[in-house]
Amino acid sequence: MSKVPTTVITGFLGAGKTTLIRHLLQNAKGRRLALIINEFGDVGVDGELVKGCNDEACPQDDIVELANGCICCTVADDFLPTMQKLLDRENKPDHIIIETSGLALPKPLVKAFQWPDIRTRATVDGVVALIDADAVAAGRFAADEAALAAARAADPMLDHESPLEELFEEQLGCADMVVLNKTDLVDADALAHVETLVLAETRPGVKIVRADHGAVDIAALLGITAAAEDDLDSRPSHIDGLDEDHDHDDFDSFVVSGDDVADLDALLARLKDLIAEHDILRVKGMVAVGGKPGRLVVQAVGPRIQHFYDRAWLPQEMRHTQLVVIGQKGLDRAAIEAGLAGVLGSVDA
């Protein structure tokens, strides 16, 4: 029997992975897709956003959420049993899509496809790295080479990169295709600069596709036929030669929960201030807005904050506000919670 093709979609926090997957589901063209969605944090925001967006292409039973930990660190405990259950189904999916956490290293996940019970039944059709063109253009992932050179000159033992830069390199180095997303937010010169940076980190022959709001033709993303698990040696990683485990001690994550928000503008303004003050990398979650029947989705990447009502609150749901906050190590949780307390009513620590 032929192997079930699997696409691994990687990309840093807020690059637009979930938006891309929603686009795939809405344009599945008859394919039955299964999703494995991995999130860094206890609250499954991404899974909630894709459920029901195309029931025919991806029934809710075919959406598996792995929360509170990066899939690359829990391969044996979480990923392999999940894959086995999908592959054991009588009605197997035509294609499996894995959305990794924005902090995940893709190579350990690809290597897991060499596991005997997976190898004979599934293959990595391709690793797709999603890049936030605006964030890269703003220098979020680029090291200050002059400052780094000066620091190394002062301390010969210093030979490490920033955690953001390292993740950027890891995700690009393993990719079979790179999607430059959010290109509508940058001008032509900035986009050309971003492509130059991306090309420097990708392997020869890797295709770069430009996109706005994750709109990429499904035929381009699915059907790469890379068999990436058989091509690991060409995919460089900072953990090559190590035990291949890594932690996320460079990052902090927590959830702020609260009641109905009385003043949405006040919440957005407070978030903007807190993001700037604490250099928060990512905020995402669902907000209950007083007097509104719809569930508000809030997505913030650095200083950019987007929000939209995705659907009405369901009768069986408790109206509740939950925001996942992610930043680099040392994030002042108490100060951020205190800053949100006034606009969330009461805050559950």
C-alpha positions in Angstrom: 0.0 0.0 0.0 1.2 3.5 -0.7 2.4 5.7 2.2 0.2 8.5 3.5 1.9 11.8 2.6 2.5 14.2 5.4 3.3 17.9 5.3 5.1 19.5 8.2 4.3 23.3 8.4 6.7 25.1 10.6 7.4 28.8 11.2 8.0 31.1 14.2 5.2 32.4 16.5 2.7 34.4 14.5 4.0 33.6 11.1 0.5 32.7 9.9 0.5 28.9 10.1 -3.1 28.5 11.2 -4.3 31.0 8.6 -2.4 28.9 5.9 -4.1 25.7 7.2 -7.5 27.3 7.1 -6.9 28.3 3.5 -5.9 24.7 2.7 -9.0 23.3 4.3 -11.3 25.8 2.4 -9.6 24.8 -0.9 -9.1 21.1 -0.3 -10.4 20.1 -3.7 -11.8 16.8 -2.5 -8.9 15.7 -0.4 -9.6 14.3 3.1 -7.1 15.9 5.4 -6.1 15.1 8.9 -4.5 17.7 11.2 -2.1 17.4 14.1 -1.8 20.8 15.8 0.9 21.5 18.3 0.9 24.6 20.5 3.3 26.1 23.0 1.0 26.7 26.0 -2.0 25.2 27.8 -4.8 26.8 25.7 -5.5 25.4 22.2 -6.2 28.5 20.3 -5.1 27.3 16.9 -7.2 24.1 17.1 -10.3 26.2 17.9 -9.7 28.3 14.8 -9.6 25.5 12.3 -12.4 23.3 13.7 -15.4 23.5 11.5 -13.9 25.6 8.7 -14.4 22.8 6.3 -16.1 19.7 7.8 -16.0 17.7 4.6 -12.3 18.1 4.0 -11.3 17.7 7.7 -14.0 16.3 10.1 -13.5 17.3 13.7 -12.4 13.8 14.6 -9.5 14.2 12.2 -8.1 17.2 14.1 -5.7 16.2 16.9 -4.4 18.8 19.3 -1.1 18.4 21.2 -0.9 21.3 23.6 1.6 22.4 26.4 4.9 21.4 24.8 6.7 21.4 21.5 6.1 18.3 19.4 9.8 18.0 18.7 10.4 17.4 22.4 7.6 14.9 22.9 8.0 12.7 19.8 7.9 9.3 21.6 5.2 10.3 24.1 2.8 12.3 21.9 3.5 12.4 18.2 4.2 8.7 17.5 1.0 7.4 19.2 -1.0 10.1 17.5 0.3 9.2 14.1 -0.3 5.5 14.7 -3.9 6.2 15.6 -4.5 8.2 12.4 -2.8 5.5 10.3 -4.7 2.7 12.0 -8.1 4.1 11.0 -10.1 2.2 8.4 -10.8 5.4 6.5 -7.3 6.8 6.4 -6.8 10.5 5.4 -5.5 11.3 2.0 -2.9 13.7 3.5 -1.8 14.5 7.0 -0.8 18.1 7.9 1.2 18.8 11.0 1.3 22.4 12.3 4.3 22.6 14.7 4.6 25.0 17.6 6.3 28.2 16.6 9.2 27.3 18.8 9.7 23.8 17.4 12.8 22.4 15.6 11.5 20.5 12.6 14.4 18.0 12.2 13.6 15.8 15.2 10.0 15.5 14.0 11.1 14.5 10.5 13.5 12.0 11.9 10.6 10.4 13.8 9.2 9.2 10.4 12.1 6.7 10.4 10.3 4.9 13.3 9.6 1.4 12.1 5.8 1.5 12.6 5.6 4.9 10.9 8.2 4.5 8.1 6.2 1.8 6.2 3.0 3.7 6.3 3.7 7.5 6.1 6.3 9.8 4.5 7.2 13.4 4.9 5.9 14.9 1.6 7.6 18.2 2.5 8.6 20.6 5.2 7.1 24.0 4.6 8.6 27.0 6.5 6.4 30.0 6.9 8.2 33.3 7.3 6.7 36.6 8.5 8.2 38.9 6.0 7.4 42.0 8.0 9.0 40.7 11.2 12.2 39.6 9.3 12.4 43.0 7.6 12.1 44.7 11.0 15.2 42.8 12.2 13.4 40.5 14.7 15.5 37.4 13.6 18.7 39.0 12.3 21.6 39.3 14.6 23.4 42.6 15.1 26.6 41.3 13.5 28.7 44.3 14.7 27.5 43.9 18.3 28.0 40.2 18.2 31.5 40.5 16.8 32.4 43.0 19.6 30.9 40.7 22.2 32.9 37.7 20.9 36.1 39.8 20.8 35.6 40.7 24.5 34.7 37.1 25.4 36.4 34.4 23.3 34.1 31.8 24.9 31.0 33.5 23.6 29.9 31.6 20.5 26.1 31.4 20.5 23.3 33.0 18.6 20.1 34.5 19.9 17.2 32.0 20.4 15.2 33.8 17.7 18.0 33.7 15.2 18.7 30.0 15.9 15.0 29.0 15.4 15.0 31.0 12.2 18.0 29.0 10.9 16.6 25.7 12.1 13.3 26.1 10.4 14.7 27.3 7.1 17.5 24.8 7.1 15.0 21.9 7.1 12.6 23.4 4.6 11.6 22.0 1.2 9.6 25.1 0.5 9.5 28.6 2.1 6.4 30.7 2.1 7.1 34.4 2.6 3.8 35.4 4.2 2.5 38.9 5.0 4.2 40.3 2.0 1.5 43.0 1.8 3.1 44.6 4.9 6.5 45.4 3.3 7.6 47.3 0.2 9.6 45.9 -2.7 13.0 46.8 -1.4 12.3 45.3 2.0 10.9 42.1 0.5 14.0 41.7 -1.7 16.1 42.0 1.4 14.1 39.4 3.2 14.4 37.0 0.3 18.2 37.5 0.4 18.3 36.6 4.1 16.1 33.5 3.5 18.2 32.3 0.6 21.3 32.4 2.8 19.7 29.9 5.2 18.0 27.5 2.8 19.4 24.5 0.9 20.0 24.7 -2.8 16.8 24.3 -4.9 14.3 25.2 -2.1 11.5 27.2 -3.7 10.3 30.5 -2.2 6.7 31.4 -2.6 5.2 34.8 -1.7 1.8 35.0 0.0 -0.6 37.3 1.7 -2.8 35.9 4.5 -1.5 32.4 3.9 -3.2 32.2 0.4 -1.0 29.5 -1.3 -2.3 27.1 -4.0 -2.9 23.7 -2.3 -1.3 22.0 -5.3 2.0 23.8 -4.6 2.1 22.9 -0.9 0.9 19.3 -1.1 2.7 17.0 -3.5 6.3 18.0 -3.1 7.3 14.3 -2.7 10.5 15.1 -0.9 10.6 12.0 1.3 12.4 14.2 3.8 13.0 11.4 6.3 15.4 9.9 3.8 17.2 13.2 3.3 18.2 14.2 6.8 21.9 14.6 6.2 21.3 17.6 3.9 19.2 19.4 6.5 21.6 21.1 9.0 20.7 21.5 12.6 22.3 23.0 15.7 21.5 19.8 17.6 23.2 17.5 15.1 25.5 15.1 17.0 23.7 15.8 20.3 21.0 13.7 22.0 18.5 15.7 19.9 16.5 16.8 22.9 16.2 20.5 23.5 14.2 22.7 25.9 12.6 26.0 25.7 14.2 27.7 28.7 14.8 30.7 26.5 11.1 31.4 26.4 8.2 31.9 28.9 4.5 31.3 28.3 1.5 31.8 30.5 -2.3 32.3 30.1 -4.2 35.3 31.4 -7.9 34.6 31.9 -10.7 37.0 32.8 -14.3 38.0 32.4 -16.2 39.9 29.7 -14.3 42.9 28.3 -16.4 46.1 28.6 -14.1 48.3 26.5 -12.4 46.5 23.6 -10.5 49.7 22.5 -9.1 49.9 26.0 -8.0 46.3 25.9 -6.2 46.7 22.6 -4.5 49.9 23.7 -3.3 48.2 26.9 -2.0 45.2 25.0 -0.1 47.5 22.7 1.6 49.3 25.6 2.4 46.0 27.4 3.8 44.4 24.3 6.2 47.4 23.8 7.1 47.6 27.4 7.9 43.9 27.9 8.9 43.0 24.4 6.2 40.3 24.2 6.7 38.1 21.1 3.1 36.7 20.8 -0.3 37.2 22.2 -3.3 35.1 21.0 -6.6 34.0 22.4 -10.3 34.4 22.6 -12.0 37.4 24.1 -15.6 37.7 25.4 -16.7 41.2 24.6 -19.6 42.6 26.7 -22.8 42.8 24.8 -21.5 41.0 21.8 -22.7 37.5 20.9 -19.6 36.7 18.8 -16.3 35.2 20.0 -13.4 37.7 19.4 -10.1 36.3 18.2 -7.1 38.4 19.2 -3.7 37.8 17.5 -0.7 39.9 18.2 2.8 39.5 16.7 5.2 42.0 18.2 3.5 45.4 17.8 0.9 44.2 15.3 -2.5 43.4 16.8 -5.3 41.9 14.8 -8.8 41.0 15.9 -11.9 39.6 14.4 -15.1 37.8 15.4 -14.9 34.2 14.1 -18.2 32.8 15.3 -20.9 33.1 17.9 -20.3 31.7 21.4 -22.0 28.2 21.5 -24.7 27.5 24.1 -22.6 25.0 25.9 -19.5 27.2 26.1 -18.7 29.4 29.0 -18.1 33.0 27.9 -14.5 33.5 29.0 -11.5 35.5 28.0 -8.2 33.7 27.7 -5.0 35.2 26.3 -1.8 33.2 25.8 1.3 35.4 26.3 4.7 34.3 25.0 8.0 36.1 25.3 11.7 35.5 25.9 13.0 34.3 29.3 12.4 36.8 32.1 8.9 37.9 31.0 7.4 39.8 34.0 4.2 37.8 34.4 3.0 39.7 37.5 3.4 43.1 35.8 1.6 41.9 32.6 -1.3 40.4 34.6 -1.6 43.6 36.7 -1.6 45.7 33.5 -4.5 43.6 32.1 -6.5 43.5 35.3 -8.2 46.8 34.7 -9.5 45.9 31.2 -10.4 42.3 31.8 -12.5 42.9 34.8 -11.1 40.2 37.1 -8.0 38.3 36.1 -7.5 34.7 37.1 -3.8 34.2 37.7 
